[in-house]
Amino acid sequence: MDEGVKTGIDKIKKFRDSLHRRAKIYSELGTLDDRGVARAMGSVQRSPSPGKKITKIGFIMLFSPDPFSTPFAIPTIIAGKYLEKVYNGATIKDIGQETKDFFTDMSSIRDKIN
């Protein structure tokens, strides 16, 4: 086999091993027994989405009977939608899942190369 192909396969194997370790660490983070660490990890796993909250406030203002809040509702809804796009609500569980999916893709590439 060509040396370039061998070094490429070695790089892929090292990258795969690194991804496997990361996925394992991410999945084990949620199973920690320490109450303080578990509470902190839980708050990260249930990260708030500011855009959704602002959008909800905008809709509440839009449908409220008060006529003075209606002009402020539409910009609030637009700001909430913008924040939903800018701030992503990814949690540690999402990161672990994406890492596992990428690991699966890399494994299938490696299997096709061999």
C-alpha positions in Angstrom: 0.0 0.0 0.0 1.1 3.6 -0.6 2.7 5.4 2.4 0.3 8.3 2.0 -2.7 6.0 2.3 -1.2 4.3 5.4 -0.6 7.7 7.1 -4.1 8.8 6.2 -5.6 5.6 7.7 -3.5 6.1 10.8 -4.7 9.6 11.2 -8.3 8.4 10.8 -7.8 5.7 13.4 -6.3 8.2 15.9 -9.1 10.6 15.2 -11.7 7.8 15.7 -10.1 6.8 19.0 -10.2 10.4 20.2 -13.9 10.7 19.2 -14.6 7.5 21.0 -13.0 8.8 24.2 -14.9 12.1 24.0 -18.2 10.3 23.4 -17.5 8.1 26.4 -16.7 11.1 28.6 -19.7 13.0 27.6 -22.0 10.0 28.2 -20.4 9.4 31.6 -20.7 13.0 32.8 -24.4 12.6 33.5 -23.9 9.6 35.7 -21.8 11.3 38.4 -22.9 10.6 41.9 -21.9 13.9 43.5 -25.0 16.0 44.1 -23.4 19.4 43.4 -21.9 18.2 40.2 -25.1 16.5 39.1 -27.0 19.7 39.8 -24.6 21.7 37.7 -24.6 19.2 34.9 -28.4 19.2 35.0 -28.5 22.9 34.6 -26.3 22.7 31.6 -28.3 19.9 30.2 -31.5 21.9 30.6 -30.0 25.2 29.3 -32.5 28.0 28.9 -33.3 29.3 25.5 -33.6 33.1 25.8 -35.1 33.4 22.3 -38.1 31.2 23.1 -38.9 33.1 26.3 -38.7 36.5 24.6 -41.0 35.2 21.8 -43.5 33.9 24.4 -43.5 37.3 26.1 -44.1 39.0 22.7 -47.1 36.8 22.0 -48.5 37.4 25.4 -48.2 41.1 24.9 -49.7 40.8 21.4 -52.8 39.0 22.6 -53.3 41.0 25.8 -56.2 43.4 25.7 -54.0 46.4 26.6 -53.7 48.5 23.4 -50.4 50.1 24.6 -48.5 46.7 24.6 -49.4 45.7 21.0 -46.8 48.0 19.3 -44.1 46.5 21.5 -45.1 42.9 20.9 -44.1 42.6 17.2 -40.5 43.8 17.8 -40.3 41.5 20.8 -41.4 38.5 18.8 -38.9 39.4 16.0 -36.1 39.8 18.6 -37.0 36.4 20.1 -36.9 34.7 16.7 -33.5 36.3 16.0 -32.1 35.1 19.4 -33.4 31.6 18.6 -31.2 31.6 15.5 -28.2 33.2 17.2 -28.1 31.4 20.6 -28.3 27.7 20.1 -29.9 25.6 22.8 -27.5 22.7 22.5 -27.0 20.7 25.6 -24.3 18.2 26.6 -26.6 15.4 25.6 -26.8 16.9 22.1 -23.0 17.3 21.9 -22.5 13.6 23.0 -25.1 12.5 20.4 -23.5 14.4 17.6 -20.1 13.0 18.6 -21.5 9.5 18.5 -23.0 10.1 15.1 -19.8 11.4 13.7 -17.9 8.5 15.3 -20.3 6.1 13.5 -19.7 7.9 10.2 -15.9 7.8 10.6 -16.2 4.0 11.4 -18.1 3.4 8.2 -15.5 5.4 6.2 -12.7 3.3 7.8 -14.6 0.1 7.0 -15.0 1.1 3.4 -11.3 2.0 3.1 -10.2 -1.4 4.5 
